[in-house]
Amino acid sequence: RKTRATASIRVGHTHEYRAVSVFSDGTTQYLTNSVARSYGNSPVATVAAGGLATGVVLGTATITATSTGVSGSATLNAAALATCGETLTTHATLSADLICSGTAGITIGADGVTFDGQGHKISVPTATFMVAITGRTGVSILNLDLSGNVGNGIEMSGGSGNLISNVDVSRIGGPPGGIGVNLAGSSNNTIVNLTATNRNYGVYLTGTSGGNTIKDSNLSGSNY
């Protein structure tokens, strides 16, 4: 079988895919050089021999590898670089930490946007929330470091079906303070691998916020 993965890269940059078979006895075999590849939405990305994908224009492409009748797919987002105070209406990523001096963080301004921080940090010391999502569906906030001594991390107001994964919204230094993730009338979202330590509230639900899933997360030192 092939594993499924999602990656975000800047337009003009590359990401290498590897196809791996896992057999019933637990052994694995790399198949990268022996599989047939195809990609949907070809204007977005191209894939060279050996599995090296290149982002061509902004958008999402599905990369599929097939071997002996078994296929697996991965999602590639060709994304723009996010900037301080920006409202994102397309996929975005970071290539370095983003330290902002103003009062505005990042706002998600469209459904279906993926913001993949690639493990980088955003710091907006005077913002109410560093990432704000209002009335949106199908948004993914991934691999982002929002930790620090700033007020609050992420706000989801309204909307549904969004994902927060592998994000750190901890407060560092001083007594507990602020909110890690605020769900305000927002339902059926998934929060996974969240770190929200030393907060007044690690995850705070207000209004009609039902059907949310929170798992595999560390909320130690916080109320929730």
C-alpha positions as a Markdown table, in Angstrom:
| # | Residue | x | y | z |
|---|---|---|---|---|
| 1 | Arg | 0.0 | 0.0 | 0.0 |
| 2 | Lys | 1.0 | 3.6 | -0.3 |
| 3 | Thr | 0.7 | 6.2 | 2.5 |
| 4 | Arg | -1.3 | 9.3 | 2.0 |
| 5 | Ala | 0.3 | 12.7 | 2.8 |
| 6 | Thr | -0.3 | 16.4 | 2.3 |
| 7 | Ala | 2.4 | 18.9 | 1.6 |
| 8 | Ser | 2.5 | 22.6 | 0.9 |
| 9 | Ile | 5.2 | 24.3 | -1.1 |
| 10 | Arg | 5.8 | 27.7 | -2.7 |
| 11 | Val | 5.2 | 28.1 | -6.4 |
| 12 | Gly | 8.4 | 27.3 | -8.2 |
| 13 | His | 9.7 | 25.1 | -5.3 |
| 14 | Thr | 9.8 | 21.3 | -5.1 |
| 15 | His | 8.7 | 18.4 | -2.9 |
| 16 | Glu | 10.0 | 14.9 | -3.2 |
| 17 | Tyr | 7.5 | 12.0 | -2.9 |
| 18 | Arg | 8.4 | 8.5 | -2.1 |
| 19 | Ala | 6.2 | 5.4 | -2.7 |
| 20 | Val | 6.5 | 2.7 | -0.1 |
| 21 | Ser | 4.9 | -0.7 | 0.0 |
| 22 | Val | 4.1 | -2.3 | 3.4 |
| 23 | Phe | 3.7 | -6.0 | 3.3 |
| 24 | Ser | 1.6 | -8.2 | 5.5 |
| 25 | Asp | 4.7 | -9.3 | 7.5 |
| 26 | Gly | 5.5 | -5.7 | 8.3 |
| 27 | Thr | 8.5 | -5.3 | 5.9 |
| 28 | Thr | 8.6 | -2.4 | 3.6 |
| 29 | Gln | 10.0 | -1.7 | 0.1 |
| 30 | Tyr | 10.6 | 1.6 | -1.6 |
| 31 | Leu | 9.0 | 1.7 | -5.0 |
| 32 | Thr | 9.7 | 5.3 | -6.0 |
| 33 | Asn | 11.6 | 4.3 | -9.2 |
| 34 | Ser | 9.2 | 1.6 | -10.3 |
| 35 | Val | 5.7 | 3.1 | -10.0 |
| 36 | Ala | 3.6 | 4.9 | -12.6 |
| 37 | Arg | 2.7 | 8.4 | -11.6 |
| 38 | Ser | -0.2 | 10.7 | -12.5 |
| 39 | Tyr | -1.3 | 14.0 | -11.2 |
| 40 | Gly | -4.7 | 15.7 | -11.3 |
| 41 | Asn | -5.1 | 19.4 | -12.0 |
| 42 | Ser | -1.9 | 19.5 | -14.1 |
| 43 | Pro | -1.5 | 23.3 | -14.3 |
| 44 | Val | -0.8 | 23.3 | -10.5 |
| 45 | Ala | 2.1 | 20.9 | -10.4 |
| 46 | Thr | 4.4 | 18.7 | -12.4 |
| 47 | Val | 6.1 | 15.4 | -11.3 |
| 48 | Ala | 9.4 | 14.3 | -12.7 |
| 49 | Ala | 10.9 | 10.8 | -12.7 |
| 50 | Gly | 11.9 | 9.8 | -9.2 |
| 51 | Gly | 8.9 | 11.6 | -7.6 |
| 52 | Leu | 10.1 | 15.3 | -7.5 |
| 53 | Ala | 7.0 | 17.5 | -7.7 |
| 54 | Thr | 7.2 | 21.2 | -8.6 |
| 55 | Gly | 4.6 | 23.8 | -7.8 |
| 56 | Val | 3.6 | 25.7 | -11.0 |
| 57 | Val | 0.6 | 27.9 | -10.1 |
| 58 | Leu | -1.4 | 28.4 | -6.9 |
| 59 | Gly | -3.8 | 25.6 | -6.2 |
| 60 | Thr | -4.1 | 21.9 | -5.2 |
| 61 | Ala | -3.0 | 18.9 | -7.1 |
| 62 | Thr | -3.4 | 15.2 | -6.3 |
| 63 | Ile | -0.3 | 13.1 | -6.9 |
| 64 | Thr | -1.1 | 9.3 | -7.5 |
| 65 | Ala | 1.4 | 6.4 | -7.6 |
| 66 | Thr | 0.4 | 3.0 | -9.0 |
| 67 | Ser | 2.2 | -0.3 | -8.8 |
| 68 | Thr | 0.8 | -3.8 | -9.6 |
| 69 | Gly | -2.8 | -2.6 | -9.4 |
| 70 | Val | -2.4 | -0.8 | -6.1 |
| 71 | Ser | -2.4 | 3.0 | -5.9 |
| 72 | Gly | -2.0 | 5.7 | -3.4 |
| 73 | Ser | -2.5 | 9.4 | -3.5 |
| 74 | Ala | -1.0 | 12.5 | -1.9 |
| 75 | Thr | -2.2 | 16.1 | -1.9 |
| 76 | Leu | 0.2 | 18.9 | -2.9 |
| 77 | Asn | -0.7 | 22.5 | -2.2 |
| 78 | Ala | 1.1 | 25.1 | -4.3 |
| 79 | Ala | 0.9 | 28.0 | -1.9 |
| 80 | Ala | 1.8 | 31.7 | -1.5 |
| 81 | Leu | 3.9 | 33.1 | 1.3 |
| 82 | Ala | 1.8 | 34.6 | 4.1 |
| 83 | Thr | 2.6 | 38.1 | 5.3 |
| 84 | Cys | 1.7 | 40.1 | 8.5 |
| 85 | Gly | -1.9 | 41.3 | 8.6 |
| 86 | Glu | -2.9 | 39.4 | 5.5 |
| 87 | Thr | -6.3 | 38.0 | 4.7 |
| 88 | Leu | -5.7 | 34.6 | 3.0 |
| 89 | Thr | -8.0 | 33.6 | 0.2 |
| 90 | Thr | -5.7 | 30.9 | -1.2 |
| 91 | His | -3.4 | 28.3 | 0.2 |
| 92 | Ala | -0.4 | 29.8 | 2.0 |
| 93 | Thr | 2.7 | 28.7 | 3.8 |
| 94 | Leu | 5.8 | 30.1 | 5.6 |
| 95 | Ser | 9.4 | 29.8 | 4.8 |
| 96 | Ala | 10.6 | 31.6 | 7.9 |
| 97 | Asp | 9.3 | 32.9 | 11.2 |
| 98 | Leu | 6.8 | 35.8 | 10.9 |
| 99 | Ile | 7.3 | 38.5 | 13.5 |
| 100 | Cys | 4.7 | 41.2 | 13.2 |
| 101 | Ser | 4.7 | 44.6 | 14.8 |
| 102 | Gly | 1.1 | 45.7 | 14.0 |
| 103 | Thr | -2.1 | 44.7 | 15.7 |
| 104 | Ala | -3.4 | 42.3 | 13.0 |
| 105 | Gly | -2.5 | 38.6 | 12.7 |
| 106 | Ile | -3.5 | 36.3 | 9.9 |
| 107 | Thr | -7.2 | 36.1 | 8.8 |
| 108 | Ile | -8.6 | 33.3 | 6.7 |
| 109 | Gly | -10.9 | 34.8 | 4.1 |
| 110 | Ala | -12.2 | 31.9 | 2.1 |
| 111 | Asp | -13.4 | 28.4 | 2.5 |
| 112 | Gly | -11.1 | 25.5 | 1.8 |
| 113 | Val | -7.8 | 27.4 | 2.5 |
| 114 | Thr | -4.8 | 25.4 | 3.8 |
| 115 | Phe | -2.3 | 27.5 | 5.9 |
| 116 | Asp | 0.7 | 25.3 | 6.5 |
| 117 | Gly | 3.3 | 27.0 | 8.7 |
| 118 | Gln | 5.9 | 24.3 | 8.0 |
| 119 | Gly | 6.8 | 24.5 | 11.7 |
| 120 | His | 7.6 | 28.2 | 11.7 |
| 121 | Lys | 6.5 | 30.8 | 14.3 |
| 122 | Ile | 4.1 | 33.7 | 14.1 |
| 123 | Ser | 4.3 | 36.3 | 16.7 |
| 124 | Val | 1.8 | 39.3 | 16.9 |
| 125 | Pro | 2.2 | 40.6 | 20.4 |
| 126 | Thr | -0.7 | 43.1 | 20.2 |
| 127 | Ala | -3.2 | 41.1 | 18.2 |
| 128 | Thr | -6.5 | 39.9 | 19.7 |
| 129 | Phe | -5.9 | 36.5 | 18.0 |
| 130 | Met | -2.9 | 35.6 | 15.9 |
| 131 | Val | -5.1 | 33.5 | 13.4 |
| 132 | Ala | -8.7 | 34.3 | 12.9 |
| 133 | Ile | -11.3 | 32.2 | 11.0 |
| 134 | Thr | -14.8 | 33.6 | 10.7 |
| 135 | Gly | -17.7 | 31.7 | 9.1 |
| 136 | Arg | -15.4 | 29.4 | 7.1 |
| 137 | Thr | -15.7 | 25.7 | 6.2 |
| 138 | Gly | -12.9 | 23.3 | 5.2 |
| 139 | Val | -10.0 | 25.4 | 6.4 |
| 140 | Ser | -6.8 | 23.6 | 7.6 |
| 141 | Ile | -4.3 | 25.3 | 10.0 |
| 142 | Leu | -1.2 | 23.0 | 10.1 |
| 143 | Asn | 2.3 | 22.8 | 11.5 |
| 144 | Leu | 2.3 | 26.3 | 13.1 |
| 145 | Asp | 4.0 | 27.7 | 16.2 |
| 146 | Leu | 1.9 | 30.4 | 17.9 |
| 147 | Ser | 3.5 | 30.0 | 21.3 |
| 148 | Gly | 4.9 | 32.9 | 23.4 |
| 149 | Asn | 3.7 | 35.5 | 25.9 |
| 150 | Val | 1.1 | 37.0 | 23.6 |
| 151 | Gly | -2.6 | 37.1 | 24.4 |
| 152 | Asn | -4.4 | 34.5 | 22.3 |
| 153 | Gly | -3.8 | 31.9 | 19.6 |
| 154 | Ile | -6.6 | 30.9 | 17.2 |
| 155 | Glu | -10.2 | 32.0 | 17.0 |
| 156 | Met | -12.9 | 30.1 | 15.0 |
| 157 | Ser | -16.1 | 32.1 | 14.9 |
| 158 | Gly | -19.0 | 30.4 | 13.2 |
| 159 | Gly | -18.4 | 28.0 | 10.3 |
| 160 | Ser | -17.7 | 24.2 | 10.6 |
| 161 | Gly | -15.7 | 21.3 | 9.4 |
| 162 | Asn | -12.3 | 23.0 | 9.9 |
| 163 | Leu | -9.0 | 21.3 | 11.0 |
| 164 | Ile | -6.3 | 22.5 | 13.4 |
| 165 | Ser | -3.3 | 20.0 | 13.4 |
| 166 | Asn | 0.1 | 20.1 | 14.9 |
| 167 | Val | -0.2 | 23.6 | 16.3 |
| 168 | Asp | 1.4 | 25.1 | 19.5 |
| 169 | Val | -0.5 | 27.9 | 21.1 |
| 170 | Ser | 1.1 | 27.7 | 24.6 |
| 171 | Arg | 1.8 | 30.7 | 26.8 |
| 172 | Ile | 5.5 | 30.9 | 27.7 |
| 173 | Gly | 6.6 | 32.8 | 30.8 |
| 174 | Gly | 4.4 | 34.3 | 33.6 |
| 175 | Pro | 1.2 | 33.0 | 35.0 |
| 176 | Pro | -1.5 | 31.3 | 32.8 |
| 177 | Gly | -3.2 | 33.7 | 30.4 |
| 178 | Gly | -5.3 | 34.1 | 27.3 |
| 179 | Ile | -6.9 | 31.5 | 25.2 |
| 180 | Gly | -5.2 | 28.9 | 23.0 |
| 181 | Val | -8.1 | 28.1 | 20.7 |
| 182 | Asn | -11.5 | 29.8 | 20.9 |
| 183 | Leu | -14.5 | 28.1 | 19.3 |
| 184 | Ala | -17.3 | 30.7 | 19.2 |
| 185 | Gly | -20.4 | 29.1 | 17.7 |
| 186 | Ser | -18.3 | 26.8 | 15.5 |
| 187 | Ser | -19.2 | 23.2 | 15.1 |
| 188 | Asn | -17.9 | 19.8 | 13.8 |
| 189 | Asn | -14.3 | 20.9 | 13.7 |
| 190 | Thr | -11.3 | 18.7 | 14.4 |
| 191 | Ile | -8.4 | 19.7 | 16.7 |
| 192 | Val | -5.5 | 17.2 | 16.8 |
| 193 | Asn | -2.0 | 17.4 | 18.1 |
| 194 | Leu | -2.6 | 20.7 | 19.7 |
| 195 | Thr | -0.3 | 22.0 | 22.4 |
| 196 | Ala | -2.0 | 24.7 | 24.6 |
| 197 | Thr | -0.2 | 24.8 | 27.9 |
| 198 | Asn | -0.2 | 27.5 | 30.6 |
| 199 | Arg | -3.4 | 29.2 | 29.2 |
| 200 | Asn | -6.4 | 30.4 | 31.1 |
| 201 | Tyr | -8.3 | 28.2 | 28.6 |
| 202 | Gly | -6.5 | 25.7 | 26.3 |
| 203 | Val | -9.7 | 25.3 | 24.2 |
| 204 | Tyr | -12.6 | 27.6 | 25.0 |
| 205 | Leu | -16.1 | 26.8 | 23.6 |
| 206 | Thr | -18.8 | 29.5 | 23.6 |
| 207 | Gly | -22.2 | 29.7 | 21.9 |
| 208 | Thr | -23.5 | 26.7 | 20.0 |
| 209 | Ser | -20.2 | 24.8 | 19.4 |
| 210 | Gly | -21.2 | 21.2 | 19.1 |
| 211 | Gly | -19.7 | 18.1 | 17.5 |
| 212 | Asn | -16.1 | 19.2 | 17.8 |
| 213 | Thr | -13.4 | 16.6 | 18.2 |
| 214 | Ile | -10.3 | 17.3 | 20.3 |
| 215 | Lys | -7.7 | 14.5 | 20.4 |
| 216 | Asp | -4.0 | 13.7 | 21.0 |
| 217 | Ser | -3.5 | 17.1 | 22.5 |
| 218 | Asn | -1.6 | 18.6 | 25.5 |
| 219 | Leu | -3.6 | 21.1 | 27.5 |
| 220 | Ser | -1.6 | 20.8 | 30.7 |
| 221 | Gly | -1.6 | 23.8 | 33.0 |
| 222 | Ser | -4.7 | 25.2 | 31.2 |
| 223 | Asn | -8.4 | 25.1 | 31.9 |
| 224 | Tyr | -10.6 | 23.8 | 29.1 |
